[in-house]
Amino acid sequence: KITALWAFSESACGGILHALTIPLRGIFINSAAVLFITLIALFAKSNREILKSTLIVLTIKALVSPHTPFTAYLAVTFQGLLGYILFFTKNCFKVSAFLLGVLTLLFSGMQKILVLTLIFGNTLWKSVNVFIKQISKEFLSVSVNDNFNYGYLLISVYVFIHVLAGIFIGFYAGNLPSKIIRYKNEISEDILFNNSDELPNREKRK
């Protein structure tokens, strides 16, 4: 069931986010993947189940969304392999989940930058730098430092946002076991309470 949710998130939800061109959509898709991989590692007997789930997700993604770019398949593969390595043992579950969140989101942020650099070359960031300087002077009437590289500043901010999201989702994923136990106990208490309320009514009917 968790694998099916992961596949749905990658193929359906990912496609919707891409179609709507929501900014930083990779954060949402990759954060969901971190949670699903963490849950698989929590309930699976062996970390090999993560690799099996990864193959299933890749297959469903290819069937449902054949137009998906190659980088998306690369991201899912990286997530699965990373989860397999980090959850080799469950002795440090919180640490493994935290590292999975941070490294997955870091890779997500760096991947797009690497792709843009490989396709357009370093001239892309030089063009961004020149563009920001011109906008600042012409429209904002702000004097800018010609020696400062604003393209690299944008890269740093973009990666920092991804890492920050990775820290949050990694910390949250690490606390999933305790959250599940707490919710399970709360549901059990509610069921017992509701059943205890129905008992007097049943006795009266008898």
C-alpha positions as CSV (number, residue, x, y, z in Angstrom):
1,K,0.0,0.0,0.0
2,I,2.8,2.4,0.8
3,T,4.5,1.5,-2.5
4,A,1.3,2.2,-4.3
5,L,1.0,5.6,-2.6
6,W,4.6,6.4,-3.5
7,A,4.0,5.5,-7.1
8,F,0.8,7.6,-7.2
9,S,2.7,10.5,-5.7
10,E,5.4,10.3,-8.3
11,S,3.2,9.7,-11.4
12,A,-0.1,11.5,-10.7
13,C,0.8,14.2,-8.1
14,G,4.1,14.9,-9.8
15,G,2.4,15.3,-13.1
16,I,-0.2,17.7,-11.7
17,L,2.5,19.8,-10.0
18,H,4.5,20.0,-13.2
19,A,1.4,20.9,-15.2
20,L,0.5,23.7,-12.8
21,T,4.2,24.8,-12.9
22,I,4.2,25.2,-9.1
23,P,7.5,26.7,-7.9
24,L,9.8,24.5,-5.9
25,R,7.6,21.5,-6.7
26,G,10.5,19.2,-6.3
27,I,10.5,19.8,-2.6
28,F,6.9,18.5,-2.2
29,I,7.5,15.4,-4.4
30,N,10.8,14.5,-2.9
31,S,9.6,15.1,0.7
32,A,6.7,12.7,0.1
33,A,9.2,10.1,-1.2
34,V,11.3,10.5,2.0
35,L,8.2,9.7,4.1
36,F,7.2,6.7,2.0
37,I,10.7,5.2,2.0
38,T,10.9,5.8,5.8
39,L,7.5,4.0,6.3
40,I,8.6,1.1,4.0
41,A,11.9,0.8,6.1
42,L,9.8,0.9,9.3
43,F,7.4,-1.9,8.4
44,A,9.6,-4.1,6.1
45,K,11.6,-7.0,7.5
46,S,14.5,-6.3,5.2
47,N,15.9,-3.1,3.6
48,R,15.7,-5.0,0.2
49,E,12.0,-4.1,0.2
50,I,13.0,-0.5,-0.5
51,L,14.8,-1.6,-3.7
52,K,11.7,-3.7,-4.7
53,S,9.4,-0.7,-4.1
54,T,11.8,1.6,-6.1
55,L,11.6,-0.7,-9.1
56,I,7.8,-0.9,-8.9
57,V,7.6,2.9,-8.6
58,L,9.9,3.4,-11.6
59,T,7.8,0.9,-13.7
60,I,4.5,2.5,-12.8
61,K,5.9,6.0,-13.4
62,A,7.1,4.9,-16.9
63,L,3.7,3.4,-17.7
64,V,1.6,6.2,-16.4
65,S,3.8,9.2,-17.3
66,P,6.0,8.2,-20.2
67,H,6.7,11.9,-21.0
68,T,8.5,12.2,-17.6
69,P,12.1,13.5,-18.1
70,F,15.0,11.2,-17.4
71,T,16.1,13.3,-14.4
72,A,12.9,12.3,-12.6
73,Y,13.8,8.6,-12.9
74,L,17.3,9.4,-11.8
75,A,15.9,11.1,-8.7
76,V,13.7,8.1,-7.7
77,T,16.6,5.7,-8.3
78,F,18.8,7.8,-6.1
79,Q,16.2,8.0,-3.3
80,G,15.7,4.2,-3.4
81,L,19.4,3.4,-3.3
82,L,20.0,6.0,-0.6
83,G,17.2,4.5,1.5
84,Y,18.5,1.0,1.0
85,I,22.0,2.1,2.2
86,L,20.8,4.2,5.2
87,F,18.3,1.8,6.5
88,F,20.6,-1.2,6.3
89,T,20.1,-1.4,10.1
90,K,17.3,0.0,12.2
91,N,19.5,0.7,15.2
92,C,19.8,4.4,14.2
93,F,16.4,4.9,12.6
94,K,16.1,8.6,13.4
95,V,19.5,9.4,12.1
96,S,18.9,7.4,8.9
97,A,15.6,9.1,8.3
98,F,17.2,12.5,9.0
99,L,20.1,11.9,6.6
100,L,17.6,10.6,4.0
101,G,15.7,13.8,4.1
102,V,18.7,16.1,4.0
103,L,20.6,14.2,1.2
104,T,17.4,13.7,-0.9
105,L,16.5,17.3,-0.9
106,L,20.1,18.4,-1.4
107,F,20.3,16.2,-4.4
108,S,17.0,17.6,-5.7
109,G,18.3,21.1,-5.4
110,M,21.7,20.4,-7.0
111,Q,20.3,18.2,-9.7
112,K,18.4,21.0,-11.5
113,I,21.4,23.3,-11.2
114,L,23.7,20.7,-12.7
115,V,21.3,20.0,-15.5
116,L,20.9,23.7,-16.3
117,T,24.7,24.1,-16.2
118,L,25.4,21.1,-18.4
119,I,22.8,22.2,-21.0
120,F,23.4,25.9,-21.1
121,G,26.9,26.1,-19.7
122,N,28.3,28.6,-17.2
123,T,27.1,31.4,-19.5
124,L,23.6,30.9,-18.1
125,W,24.7,32.1,-14.6
126,K,26.7,34.9,-16.2
127,S,23.5,36.0,-18.1
128,V,21.5,35.8,-14.9
129,N,24.1,37.9,-13.2
130,V,24.0,40.6,-15.9
131,F,20.2,40.5,-16.0
132,I,19.9,41.1,-12.2
133,K,22.4,44.0,-12.4
134,Q,20.5,45.7,-15.2
135,I,17.1,45.2,-13.5
136,S,18.5,46.7,-10.3
137,K,19.8,49.8,-12.1
138,E,17.0,50.5,-14.5
139,F,13.8,49.6,-12.5
140,L,14.8,49.6,-8.9
141,S,17.3,52.5,-9.1
142,V,19.6,50.5,-6.8
143,S,23.4,50.7,-7.2
144,V,24.9,47.2,-7.3
145,N,28.4,45.9,-6.9
146,D,29.7,44.8,-10.3
147,N,32.1,42.4,-8.7
148,F,29.4,40.5,-6.9
149,N,28.0,37.4,-8.6
150,Y,24.2,37.4,-8.1
151,G,23.8,34.2,-10.1
152,Y,25.7,32.3,-7.5
153,L,23.7,34.0,-4.8
154,L,20.5,32.7,-6.4
155,I,22.0,29.2,-6.6
156,S,22.9,29.4,-2.9
157,V,19.4,30.5,-1.8
158,Y,17.8,27.8,-4.0
159,V,20.0,25.0,-2.5
160,F,19.5,26.4,1.0
161,I,15.7,26.2,0.7
162,H,16.0,22.6,-0.3
163,V,18.4,21.7,2.5
164,L,16.1,23.5,5.0
165,A,13.1,21.5,3.7
166,G,15.3,18.3,4.0
167,I,16.1,19.0,7.6
168,F,12.4,19.5,8.4
169,I,11.2,16.4,6.6
170,G,14.1,14.3,7.8
171,F,13.3,15.2,11.4
172,Y,9.6,14.6,10.9
173,A,10.3,11.2,9.2
174,G,12.5,10.1,12.1
175,N,9.6,10.7,14.5
176,L,7.1,8.7,12.5
177,P,7.5,5.5,14.7
178,S,6.6,7.4,17.9
179,K,3.8,9.2,16.1
180,I,2.3,6.0,14.7
181,I,2.3,4.4,18.2
182,R,0.7,7.5,19.7
183,Y,-2.1,7.6,17.1
184,K,-2.6,3.9,17.4
185,N,-3.1,4.2,21.2
186,E,-5.4,7.2,20.8
187,I,-7.6,5.2,18.3
188,S,-7.7,2.2,20.6
189,E,-8.8,4.4,23.5
190,D,-11.5,6.0,21.4
191,I,-12.8,2.5,20.3
192,L,-12.9,1.3,23.9
193,F,-14.6,4.5,25.1
194,N,-17.3,4.2,22.4
195,N,-17.8,0.5,23.1
196,S,-18.2,1.2,26.8
197,D,-20.9,3.8,26.0
198,E,-22.9,1.3,24.0
199,L,-22.8,-1.5,26.6
200,P,-25.5,0.1,28.9
201,N,-27.8,0.7,25.9
202,R,-27.4,-3.0,24.9
203,E,-28.2,-4.2,28.4
204,K,-31.3,-2.0,28.5
205,R,-32.6,-3.4,25.2
206,K,-32.2,-6.9,26.7
